[in-house]
Amino acid sequence: MERLWSAFKQVAFNNTVVGMVAHIPLLWYYDIQYPMMDISYENIPGPLTLGKQLFIIIMWDDFLLGSTHRMMHCRSKYFPMYQWFHKQHHEFSQPISLCATYCHPVEFAVSDYVPFMFGPFFLGGKCHFTTFCIWMFVRFWETADAHSGYEFPWTVFRILPFTGDCKYHFFHHYKNRGNYCSWFKIWDTLWNTNIDYVISEEEKADKKA
């Protein structure tokens, strides 16, 4: 219970204080480029436009989160990112939804907040406030699902092709290596950072055969 309370306090701090501080320079830049995010009812994007925008946002989030997450696992003598920052997140070898953003504040800013915000900023003035709100809801839902410890077959995130699942991310926490991306297996496959997971799944399939 003490561990959960500690995690809750860290998550609350990250999502309020750290998030607010990280938001200031981004809002300042966004305000210069696009004086105001479109909130008009008339310009609410249709299903096709919304789908395209969410796809772009998700792909940017997945690439940047996977890249920075991989960087956070660096254990080199001169750049021990894991010992400095990421080790805290791996205190939960069996993840739960609460620990999705349980991490060092520096990691939260670099590996959670920047990937989360980059897609909407990339779209710039084309990103309607409705798109951003839906993205925020979907992102929180996905990371809670991935860290839940349960493989729900009905979850919408299993419908998309090449997606990771709870088992995929559970392997990362359990083995503390590989499977760095959140949404898809594409980047991990290209980087060859999910090879241990693939071998493990093949061995399980052979035993069942």
Summary of the structure (lengths in Angstrom):
residues: 209
radius of gyration: 18.0
end to end distance: 41.4
largest distance: 60.4
contacts: 594
relative contact order: 0.13
helix: 70%
strand: 1%
